[in-house]
Structure formats: structure tokens, C-alpha cells
Amino acid sequence: MLNDNNVNLLIVDDLSDNLLALQAVIRAEGRTVFQASSGEEALALLLEHEFALAILDVQMPGMNGFELAELMRGTEKTRHIPIVFVTAAGKESNYAFKGYETGAVDFLYKPLDVQAVQSKVNVFVELYRQRLETRRQVAALEKSRKEQETLLAQLQAAQQELQKAVRLRDEFMSVVGHELLTPLNTLFLETQLRKLELERGNMAMFDKAGLEQIFARDQHQIQSMVELIDDILDASRIRNNRLLIRPRLTDLCIVVKRAAGQLSSQAAAAGSSIAVHAGEPILGQWDEFRIEQVIVNLLSNALRYSAKKPVDISLSRLPGSARIEVRDQGKGIPEQDQKRIFEQFERGPADTGQTGFGLGLYISRQLVEAHGGTLDLLSHEGRGANFRVTLPLAEPGAVSL
């Protein structure tokens, strides 16, 4: 077809005068009439174009009209094309019967009745256009169905995300309430106890040793709340692209040793220890505070799950990068959980009894990636976990996360 409204018609006759006469009868606006003077020529046209109707002369030298019709019915591309036979033989012959056997839809006898021919062709052209329109409507419906399926899948995915967000929000609020109330309740009870002792005139607990213990307990509870609130604020800044990274010349060896020293008391309380393997200085442009925050997060996690076994932290230089590895000898992390724990508000396996917001690993990975680095996990159940931070040595500019 030349365009959406154009219809192709095929006429086949071995006499050129007959072709010209038939073309003059059936041509009209919106139609293209193809002529063929033999069956072979007709087959070539049938394979190249789509036709609404084929009008075949029965008696032709070589391949006659019946043979051409049989070939058309045997090919998927042409078997549905309506065929009208034209013959000069009398009606008393058995041509019509044979023609219908080969799949003809009509039979015309010469001399042709012009109005009858035009009427029949008009009917087949209109039927063809209706089939095309039906085909277009079916295609449009199929396209619409697929679009609706895609939209439904998107809506279902959005619903699942919304349900997940609601679940995370509820879990987060529950954890926030628990994690913040615990140190607050401890501080409140401590305050009430001190007030009661003062009212009783018991000043023994307020001597130097007693005050040092009080200050140490208060500082621990306050520090716990500060760290929790800092995690919440960092996660919010990351989501809103407001967390600024300020690189400056930094020695990772110093940062690693300082972070390990900060957690020595936590390690002792967990019945564990931290072994530091950091020898030569490794200098680069990093945000010292944020890298230390990452290391502290990883070491704190390792101590929680260390099963009272030593935790190792090592620093090494690679071609073009520096690597920090934190290894514990705990239960390890199941493969199905290894991606999940880097998401917001996701924590380790529930049977560990560990608490927290589940933001540490999420924040750590975001901070490392803001430096152009990677934070990966290697772990097998029963064989501990190895968190690897890889930082580029190339000098980055200040970036916002």
C-alpha cells in the first residue's frame, strides 16, 4: 500500500488489451492497479505487495489462472487474498466449479458487464478497508492493553514502595522511641536517685570517686543520644543532597589508629579487642571527619557481632587507591541480607538482639561513594564479615552529597 487509504488491486491476463480495458473499469481514487501478463510475473508482484483483490484470467499460456490460484492458496502471505476469475468460455463449461474449488470468491464471464465488475470490486475494496481498520483497532487495543499492564505494574511497584516506606516509618518511629528513651530514662532515674540521696543528706556518693562515676555514666548516655541524633540528621542530609564533603590533606594511618583508640572501651565492654594493622602513612585528599565516621561505624558494627573475638582493621596501599578493611570473626552475614543491610533502617539478622536505627552502613556507603570510593562486603555464614573501604588517591575537589 502506498498510504493508509490506498488499496492495491492485481489483474492478470496474457493479453495487454484486456489488461488495459480491465484497468480502465476498476481504477479509482485511492486504488493502485498492478498488471501482470503471466503467472510468474503475478507471483513476483504478490510476494512484493499486499493486495485487496486479484482478478485472474483463466486461460493463459504457461501457468493458467487455476494453477496460479493454487500457488496463492499454498502461501501464507497470499492465501487470504480474494480471487475473482475471468474467462471467455461459456457458462456451460465446468470452469466455475473448478474455480471455486481453487478458492475463488467469484467468476466473471467475457464480455464483462462494466457495472457488475465495478460493483464487485467496490465490495472487495470496502471489505479490505474494513479488515485494515479492524486490524488497526486490534493493534491499538493491544497497545493500550500493554500500556495498561505497564501502568498497573508501575502502580503496584509504587504501592509496594509506599507500603515499604510506611513500614519503615513505623519501624523507625518505634526504634527512635526505644533508642532515645533508653538513655533518657537512665538519666532520669539517675537524677531521681541523686535527688533522693541529697534529701536524705547522704553525701558519700558525691565524693570525688562518686562524681567521676556519675559524670562517666551521664557522658555515656548523652553521647549515645548525640550519636543517634547525628545519624538521623546525616540520613536526612543525604536524602536532601545537603551533606557537604570537605576534602583536605589527610593521613589515613592516623585516622585509622585514632578511630580504633576511641573504641577501645567499647571493645573491652564487648569482651573483644581491636588489632590495628596500619604501618606507613597514606596521604590523600579526603574529609577526615567523615572518613573517621565511616571507620567508627564499621568498627562498632564489628564489635557488636564479634562474638567476643578480636576485630582486625588494616590499611594498605593499592595502585591508585587506599584500602581499609575491617574484619570480625562473628557469625557472618547471610547472602540474602548482604545487600539489604546497606539500605536505610535495615539492621542485621533479628536473632542477634542488637539495637540501633539501622543507618550506620547506609550512611557509611554514601560517605565513601561521595569520595569516589566503594564500600563492599565479603562474608560467609560462620566465617565472619569483612567490610572493605576503597578510596581513590587522586585529589578530588569539594563535593556535596
Summary of the structure (lengths in Angstrom):
residues: 401
radius of gyration: 42.7
end to end distance: 57.3
largest distance: 136.2
contacts: 1168
relative contact order: 0.07
helix: 53%
strand: 18%
